[in-house]
Amino acid sequence: MTAFHAAVVHPDQSVTYCGEVSQAHVDEALAIAAVETAPCSAARHPRRPGSVFVLREDGDLDWYEPVDAEPFVMRDPDQKPRTVGGHPTTDDPSMAGERVRGRAGTRWISGAIRLGDGVIGGAMDTPGNPPRVVHHTTECPAGGRYLESAGSYLIRVASEPQLIYCPVTDRVGQFGPLHLSARALRNDGARRTNREGRVCVQIEVLGRARTPWTTGWDPAKKPGWQRILAAVRSWGVPDVFPAGRPAAYPGPGKSRSRSVWRSEGGHFGHVDVPGNDHGDPGAIDTAKVLYQARPIPPKPARPKVSVAHLVAAAKKDVPARDGHTTYPAEVRTVENALVAEGLLPRGYADGSFGSKTVSAYAAWQRSKAGGAYTGDAADGIPGIASLKRLAARHGFTATA
């Protein structure tokens, strides 16, 4: 039976070697991970037969490597970008030597957990092509500290995206800067899909393609996801899915159009990328993914009413002809409050502090809410104390 080296990769990428274990031990670990309620999930190395990982809810990654396997190289040296005239380019002559267009956007997302050494790719091959985002799923549970264990797995298999996101905890992890390429896509022949476009921001979301992670998820309550959207929008990525909504998984999938992939900017599923055969992220809700926060309208400023202006208005408006106004806006604010209190007929709320308004204000002064004034103190000419009481009930500010 095969023997395995056993090790634990911790969230800080330190590794604890645990010695050799048997095939039976690994089989048992995989059987436990297959239980739906177990706090772990298994994954195999996509390119090294026999190499097994168990992603743990506590953030650690159990790693089993056959003792007779070839020496393990975590990451091959990244090739330099193809260039023409010193500028990143592509095999297409029409794109040769084309420079990046537009202002640079966010490279590192504020508050994101740094995973790995921060170096995963290089410059883009086609910086003149439109910017894009590719959505993946990790095919492991969400919640807990799976973000760290899934991140360690992606590093070990050299398939890092720029970003990883947990829809349960709203935590964001980042492997490398957004303006450089990731490593989560296969090439489309000689075309390096990871290096397509001005940027190609790849996001691994904790979850499984068969159960879309957007189900029951409210982006309005997820500031971490909103920071991701703000970052990709800063690079000019449009809020569209040019290839349409990602297909449901499992299912027949959909065509992977090279022309759409190369010429259109926006959001794509892994299922849409030519040269790749994965079916993730499943039928996610694209409206939720592209969430646009509605701006909160500013609260209207509270109108200010000056006692001095009201007194001046009462002195000038009462003896003047009907309809005379002195400070009509402030007077109308007080009259509307008196109408609401049932003390002034609406037809007299005209901005003129006439005799009807004086009588209504006197009634306010005599009321318990207005201060229960009596005699000359309830003469209908506003004072600061009674005006503040009226202002507190009707949404304006009383000033001297």
Secondary structure, DSSP 8 states (H G I E B T S, - for coil): --EEEEEEE-TTS-EEEEEEEEHHHHHHHHHHHTSTTSSEEEEE-SSSTT-EEEEETTS-EEEEEETTS----S--------EETTEE--S-GGGTT----S----SS-TT-EE-TTS------S-TTS--EEEEEE-SS--STTHHHHHHHHHHHTT---SEEE-TTT--EEESS-TTS--S-S--BTTB-GGG-SS-EEEEEESSBTTB-TTTT--GGG-HHHHHHHHHHHTTT--S--TT-S---SSS------HHHHHH--EEEEGGGSTT----TT-S--HHHHT-------------EEEHHHHHHHHHHHTTS-TT--SSHHHHHHHHHHHHHTTSS-GGG-SS---HHHHHHHHHHHHSTTTT---GGGGSSS--HHHHHHHHHHHT-EEE-
